[in-house]
Amino acid sequence: MNYRFQNLLGAPYRGGNAVVTKNTNLISPVGNRVSVTDLVKSQTITLPIQSSSNIRRIAASPDGVFLLTVDDNNRCLFINLPRRVVLHRITFKHPVNAVKFSPNGKYIAVAAGKLLQIWKSPGFKREVFAFELVRTFADCNDKILSMDWDNDTKYLIVGSKDLTGRLFFVDKKKGNYKKPFLFLGHRDSVVGCFFGVDKKKNRVDKAYTIARDGFIFSWGYSGNDVNRDARDDDLMDVEPPSPGTLEREGEDGERIGKKRKDSDGKESGFSEGEGYLSGGKWELLRKDCFMQAPAKVTACDYHKGLDLVVVGFSNGVFGLYQMPDFVCIHLLSISREKLTTAVFNDLGNWLTFGCAKLGQLLVWEWPSESYILKQQGHYFDVNTLAYSPDSQLLATGADDNKVKVWTVSSGFCFVTFSEHTNAVTALHFTANNHCLLSASLDGTVRAWDLLRYRNFRTFTAPSHKQFVSLAADQSGEVICAGTLDSFEIFVWSMRRNLLLEVLSGHEGPVHGLMFSPTDAILASSSWDKTVRLWNVFKEKGAVETFRHTHDVLTLTYRPDGKQLACSTLDGQIHFWDPIDGESMRSIEGRRDIAGGRLMSDRRSAANSSSGKCFTSLCYSADGSYILAGGNSRYICMYDVADQVLLRRFQITHNLSLDGVLDFLNSKHMTEAGPLNLIDDDNSDTEDGIDKQTRGNVGYNLPGSMPNNGRPVIRTKSLKIAPTGRSFSAATTEGVLVYSIDDSFIFDPTDLDIDVTPEAIDAALNEEQPSRALILSLRLNEDSLITKCIFSVNPTDVPAVASSIPYRYLQRLIEALTNLLERCPHLEFVLQWCQELCKLHGNSIQQNSRNLQPVLKSLQKAITRIHQDLADTCALNEFMLRYLCSVSVKK
């Protein structure tokens, strides 16, 4: 099976800055990946591109085509967003704290430590080294934290940790250096600096600098517009007047300045304090404070068109202010932890906030005071997951005591249950698709109603127990749960909410529990080296016991119920015949699952015995292969009949996690231990730039004790969708979804600027019906769509239907439904419907919830036509018989 990475669930945001492109596309880093959320369609996707470590900063080009990502190892990726491919790579020599494209998209400003570098954007060029360094400024005394371009791509204003803001003139001529203008007066790091624009003249006339202590300085500019208008149109080759030094006051309060001499020895005519934006002068207009002490500013953004400033604080409060009068529009608390990103969309009506500690991503529309998006991932690792019977929903349970239900097609969580008071360890969907069961270490098994979103049943034991496994029969009437401490299996009735029976016999924690798909036999696995079969409906005691030489970690039934697989601590997968009670075969997977050395390991990965076993198993829909995962970075796929390894999935390449590398660099080992585990740098937190590692959360992550909180890569749960088209893995990175179906179909019409009726007619004249139909669907004109449908030859309908991207499927079905109601060409339209169902059946089934309204309309139209034809034939039955007999006689 050619499974490919499709999406990442359970972690919408984990740190770094977010950007908004095309007004509605929200791009946010998630570990070493990037997620793109369509705020209009309420759909999120994760790019199949991985950085070498957690992403620190991202920047998008103004047209939304290119994306720049920089990770903790200072490695940069230049990505083509429409095609989802990496075009170029580069590694910076210093940590990057800020990066931004110029307004025209031709240049990229990079704050690498204390250096400000101007690079030429490579674009679509295919070169050995496409990045070209234009200028490097080394005027800052400490690292740069923020930056902003002016509209003409001539000037940059930057904020630094040395308590100053600087105004740089960007000139690509070598040797043409101009000393920057300094914005002084702050008493803390400048975390935000922005240019203000005169709306009438569309020119820079002010600037704002925001410090971490909550002060904002408003700077005014008075310049000579004549000099500016006389400049040449070449943005980068213009040489401005020589800058002056800072303005200062004498003892009597008068301004003191002296003339500077230029390179020819002549006085430049600019006194101290005069800027060089266009031969004018900067001066401080006012100082304001956000009044959130002792909270610090951790995120900020500015919208030039509306002259609005949004500020996020370390106490989870954000403020929206109208400048330059500093009028507070909103001041709200939206999180209990500090906000790590705040950004406007293009129109300025939506505000995006992110909280790295909680994995929270919020989009708030401030004019209507309502949420556009509110997503939060699990705070800790995901322990278990379960697919709904129709494969459209995915439920996850984690150590944060929460159960979340996700829509697989959109990647959104639509409900969160938080009634559990301890870690959720097991989940199970009932056959009716409307009930979800969850087991927890808090001693309860809860049943959730997915129609009313409430807990309608709670099952408990007579005394407090810790449940770690869960199973339900096919009818959903009998619920079973295995315990961690008493080694018993409790059986309840769903309808009567009563404890029916307690199954005893195991001598270790019962970590595996599953009903046979074909009968009422319950299988359980335990650390006592046994697998037991129970008949919960007829008699007490185990029906049969399968003994092993090592602890049994988990088990699973084949979908036909004729085979049982279980994994043991020695890294083997044993296959049993549950009917005859015989061992069928076994797979030695110790070497396949091995890999990855922890920072705290004293032995190499090859000689270490820890983690070389499978903790999760799952059969395919047809039972021909089995997926296995454990405390490793690999997921193994085995052929059951031939007992061979078919494929090995590496779930991540993120070096920020432990256990990814087989060999560690010896130079990072010190007398105090591994250098990477020594946290002696808190400067990032002080600057309001939250680190990407989850070691600072204040709690010990499950399984992360040996290396002081650094997450260890592992797979805790595996599930294959009932349709067999996809599978999900609960890993340290989140819930990874792999699918056979290619969710991304590149649409070549997306590259066209002009989607017009003329372009559609041209495509029809060139005998390109597929392109013409896609263009008409994009234009969304009923008459043009109908014209393109009827221009297709009946023999070409299958080929044209197969080329339609999924995004236009709903609109095409709507058009066919309308044609059925008013078009005489019944057979032709029904042929279109048949081919769409045959060629796009998998997509329609997986997204039936979204397509349900149009599918019902289509069914209604076909049913009505069928009924009309049936009535017509019934009323004219004898006339039809007569006509048939006459034709036979002739």
BELHU-V440162 format. One record per residue. RES is the residue in three letters. D_CENTER is the distance of its C-alpha to the mean C-alpha in whole Angstrom. Layout:
res: <RES	RES>
d_center: <D_CENTER	D_CENTER>
//
This chain:
res: <MET	ASN	TYR	ARG	PHE	GLN	ASN	LEU	LEU	GLY	ALA	PRO	TYR	ARG	GLY	GLY	ASN	ALA	VAL	VAL	THR	LYS	ASN	THR	ASN	LEU	ILE	SER	PRO	VAL	GLY	ASN	ARG	VAL	SER	VAL	THR	ASP	LEU	VAL	LYS	SER	GLN	THR	ILE	THR	LEU	PRO	ILE	GLN	SER	SER	SER	ASN	ILE	ARG	ARG	ILE	ALA	ALA	SER	PRO	ASP	GLY	VAL	PHE	LEU	LEU	THR	VAL	ASP	ASP	ASN	ASN	ARG	CYS	LEU	PHE	ILE	ASN	LEU	PRO	ARG	ARG	VAL	VAL	LEU	HIS	ARG	ILE	THR	PHE	LYS	HIS	PRO	VAL	ASN	ALA	VAL	LYS	PHE	SER	PRO	ASN	GLY	LYS	TYR	ILE	ALA	VAL	ALA	ALA	GLY	LYS	LEU	LEU	GLN	ILE	TRP	LYS	SER	PRO	GLY	PHE	LYS	ARG	GLU	VAL	PHE	ALA	PHE	GLU	LEU	VAL	ARG	THR	PHE	ALA	ASP	CYS	ASN	ASP	LYS	ILE	LEU	SER	MET	ASP	TRP	ASP	ASN	ASP	THR	LYS	TYR	LEU	ILE	VAL	GLY	SER	LYS	ASP	LEU	THR	GLY	ARG	LEU	PHE	PHE	VAL	ASP	LYS	LYS	LYS	GLY	ASN	TYR	LYS	LYS	PRO	PHE	LEU	PHE	LEU	GLY	HIS	ARG	ASP	SER	VAL	VAL	GLY	CYS	PHE	PHE	GLY	VAL	ASP	LYS	LYS	LYS	ASN	ARG	VAL	ASP	LYS	ALA	TYR	THR	ILE	ALA	ARG	ASP	GLY	PHE	ILE	PHE	SER	TRP	GLY	TYR	SER	GLY	ASN	ASP	VAL	ASN	ARG	ASP	ALA	ARG	ASP	ASP	ASP	LEU	MET	ASP	VAL	GLU	PRO	PRO	SER	PRO	GLY	THR	LEU	GLU	ARG	GLU	GLY	GLU	ASP	GLY	GLU	ARG	ILE	GLY	LYS	LYS	ARG	LYS	ASP	SER	ASP	GLY	LYS	GLU	SER	GLY	PHE	SER	GLU	GLY	GLU	GLY	TYR	LEU	SER	GLY	GLY	LYS	TRP	GLU	LEU	LEU	ARG	LYS	ASP	CYS	PHE	MET	GLN	ALA	PRO	ALA	LYS	VAL	THR	ALA	CYS	ASP	TYR	HIS	LYS	GLY	LEU	ASP	LEU	VAL	VAL	VAL	GLY	PHE	SER	ASN	GLY	VAL	PHE	GLY	LEU	TYR	GLN	MET	PRO	ASP	PHE	VAL	CYS	ILE	HIS	LEU	LEU	SER	ILE	SER	ARG	GLU	LYS	LEU	THR	THR	ALA	VAL	PHE	ASN	ASP	LEU	GLY	ASN	TRP	LEU	THR	PHE	GLY	CYS	ALA	LYS	LEU	GLY	GLN	LEU	LEU	VAL	TRP	GLU	TRP	PRO	SER	GLU	SER	TYR	ILE	LEU	LYS	GLN	GLN	GLY	HIS	TYR	PHE	ASP	VAL	ASN	THR	LEU	ALA	TYR	SER	PRO	ASP	SER	GLN	LEU	LEU	ALA	THR	GLY	ALA	ASP	ASP	ASN	LYS	VAL	LYS	VAL	TRP	THR	VAL	SER	SER	GLY	PHE	CYS	PHE	VAL	THR	PHE	SER	GLU	HIS	THR	ASN	ALA	VAL	THR	ALA	LEU	HIS	PHE	THR	ALA	ASN	ASN	HIS	CYS	LEU	LEU	SER	ALA	SER	LEU	ASP	GLY	THR	VAL	ARG	ALA	TRP	ASP	LEU	LEU	ARG	TYR	ARG	ASN	PHE	ARG	THR	PHE	THR	ALA	PRO	SER	HIS	LYS	GLN	PHE	VAL	SER	LEU	ALA	ALA	ASP	GLN	SER	GLY	GLU	VAL	ILE	CYS	ALA	GLY	THR	LEU	ASP	SER	PHE	GLU	ILE	PHE	VAL	TRP	SER	MET	ARG	ARG	ASN	LEU	LEU	LEU	GLU	VAL	LEU	SER	GLY	HIS	GLU	GLY	PRO	VAL	HIS	GLY	LEU	MET	PHE	SER	PRO	THR	ASP	ALA	ILE	LEU	ALA	SER	SER	SER	TRP	ASP	LYS	THR	VAL	ARG	LEU	TRP	ASN	VAL	PHE	LYS	GLU	LYS	GLY	ALA	VAL	GLU	THR	PHE	ARG	HIS	THR	HIS	ASP	VAL	LEU	THR	LEU	THR	TYR	ARG	PRO	ASP	GLY	LYS	GLN	LEU	ALA	CYS	SER	THR	LEU	ASP	GLY	GLN	ILE	HIS	PHE	TRP	ASP	PRO	ILE	ASP	GLY	GLU	SER	MET	ARG	SER	ILE	GLU	GLY	ARG	ARG	ASP	ILE	ALA	GLY	GLY	ARG	LEU	MET	SER	ASP	ARG	ARG	SER	ALA	ALA	ASN	SER	SER	SER	GLY	LYS	CYS	PHE	THR	SER	LEU	CYS	TYR	SER	ALA	ASP	GLY	SER	TYR	ILE	LEU	ALA	GLY	GLY	ASN	SER	ARG	TYR	ILE	CYS	MET	TYR	ASP	VAL	ALA	ASP	GLN	VAL	LEU	LEU	ARG	ARG	PHE	GLN	ILE	THR	HIS	ASN	LEU	SER	LEU	ASP	GLY	VAL	LEU	ASP	PHE	LEU	ASN	SER	LYS	HIS	MET	THR	GLU	ALA	GLY	PRO	LEU	ASN	LEU	ILE	ASP	ASP	ASP	ASN	SER	ASP	THR	GLU	ASP	GLY	ILE	ASP	LYS	GLN	THR	ARG	GLY	ASN	VAL	GLY	TYR	ASN	LEU	PRO	GLY	SER	MET	PRO	ASN	ASN	GLY	ARG	PRO	VAL	ILE	ARG	THR	LYS	SER	LEU	LYS	ILE	ALA	PRO	THR	GLY	ARG	SER	PHE	SER	ALA	ALA	THR	THR	GLU	GLY	VAL	LEU	VAL	TYR	SER	ILE	ASP	ASP	SER	PHE	ILE	PHE	ASP	PRO	THR	ASP	LEU	ASP	ILE	ASP	VAL	THR	PRO	GLU	ALA	ILE	ASP	ALA	ALA	LEU	ASN	GLU	GLU	GLN	PRO	SER	ARG	ALA	LEU	ILE	LEU	SER	LEU	ARG	LEU	ASN	GLU	ASP	SER	LEU	ILE	THR	LYS	CYS	ILE	PHE	SER	VAL	ASN	PRO	THR	ASP	VAL	PRO	ALA	VAL	ALA	SER	SER	ILE	PRO	TYR	ARG	TYR	LEU	GLN	ARG	LEU	ILE	GLU	ALA	LEU	THR	ASN	LEU	LEU	GLU	ARG	CYS	PRO	HIS	LEU	GLU	PHE	VAL	LEU	GLN	TRP	CYS	GLN	GLU	LEU	CYS	LYS	LEU	HIS	GLY	ASN	SER	ILE	GLN	GLN	ASN	SER	ARG	ASN	LEU	GLN	PRO	VAL	LEU	LYS	SER	LEU	GLN	LYS	ALA	ILE	THR	ARG	ILE	HIS	GLN	ASP	LEU	ALA	ASP	THR	CYS	ALA	LEU	ASN	GLU	PHE	MET	LEU	ARG	TYR	LEU	CYS	SER	VAL	SER	VAL	LYS	LYS>
d_center: <25	22	19	16	12	11	7	6	7	8	6	5	7	9	12	13	13	12	13	14	16	18	18	15	12	10	8	7	7	6	9	10	7	6	3	6	8	11	13	16	15	13	10	7	6	5	8	11	12	12	14	17	16	13	12	15	15	14	16	16	20	21	21	17	18	18	15	16	14	17	16	18	21	21	20	19	17	18	16	17	14	16	17	14	16	18	21	22	22	24	24	25	28	27	24	22	22	21	21	21	23	26	26	28	25	28	27	25	26	25	26	26	28	31	31	30	30	30	28	29	26	26	25	25	28	28	30	31	30	28	28	31	32	34	34	34	35	36	37	35	36	33	29	28	25	25	26	27	28	31	31	34	32	35	34	31	31	30	30	31	31	35	35	35	34	35	36	36	37	35	38	38	41	42	44	44	42	43	42	39	40	39	38	40	40	37	37	34	31	30	26	26	29	29	31	33	34	37	36	40	40	36	37	36	39	37	34	32	32	30	31	29	32	31	34	33	36	37	38	41	42	45	46	48	46	49	48	44	46	48	45	44	41	40	37	37	41	42	44	44	47	47	46	48	47	46	49	51	53	57	59	60	57	57	55	56	55	56	56	54	55	53	54	57	58	58	57	54	55	52	52	50	47	47	44	43	41	43	46	46	45	43	44	42	42	41	39	37	35	32	34	32	33	33	29	28	26	22	21	22	22	25	25	28	29	30	31	28	27	24	24	22	24	24	25	22	24	24	26	27	30	32	34	36	38	35	35	33	31	29	28	26	24	21	20	22	21	20	18	17	16	17	17	19	18	21	24	23	23	19	18	15	15	13	14	13	16	15	11	12	10	13	15	19	21	24	27	27	25	23	19	17	14	13	11	11	10	13	15	16	16	15	19	19	18	20	20	22	25	23	20	18	17	16	17	16	18	18	20	20	22	19	19	16	16	13	14	13	13	11	8	10	12	15	18	18	21	22	26	26	27	26	24	23	24	24	23	25	25	28	30	30	26	27	27	25	26	25	27	27	29	30	33	32	30	29	29	26	27	24	26	28	25	27	29	32	33	33	35	36	39	42	41	38	36	33	31	29	29	29	31	32	35	34	36	34	37	37	35	35	33	34	35	34	37	40	39	40	38	38	39	39	39	37	39	42	39	42	42	44	44	43	43	44	45	42	42	39	36	34	31	31	32	32	34	36	35	38	40	40	40	38	37	36	35	36	37	40	40	41	39	41	41	42	44	43	45	48	49	48	47	46	47	46	45	43	44	42	42	39	37	35	31	30	31	30	32	33	32	36	37	39	37	36	34	33	32	34	34	36	33	34	33	37	37	40	42	42	45	47	45	46	43	42	40	38	35	35	32	32	32	29	27	28	27	25	28	27	28	30	32	35	35	34	31	34	36	34	34	31	28	30	30	27	26	24	26	25	27	26	27	31	31	32	29	28	24	25	23	23	23	22	20	21	21	24	25	29	32	34	37	37	36	34	30	29	25	23	20	18	15	14	16	15	19	18	18	21	23	21	24	28	30	29	31	34	35	32	34	36	39	37	34	31	30	27	27	30	28	30	28	27	27	24	24	27	25	23	20	18	18	15	17	17	21	22	20	24	24	24	21	23	24	23	27	29	27	27	23	21	19	20	18	19	19	20	20	20	20	21	21	24	24	23	21	18	17	15	15	15	14	14	11	10	10	10	11	14	16	20	19	18	15	15	19	20	22	25	26	23	25	28	28	31	30	34	37	38	36	36	39	39	37	39	42	41	40	36	36	32	31	33	32	28	30	31	28	26	29	30	33	35	38	36	34	38	39	37	37	41	41	39	42	42	42	39	37	35	34	33	31	29	28	26	22	21	20	23	24	25	27	29	30	31	33	35	35	37	39	40	42	44	44	47	45	44	44	42	39	39	39	36	34	35	34	30	30	31	29	26	27	24	21	23	24	20	19	23	22	21	24	26	28	29	29	32	33	34	35	38	39	40	41	44	45	46	48	49	50	51	54	55	56	57	60	61	61	65	65	62	65	68	66	65	68	70	67	68	72	72>
//
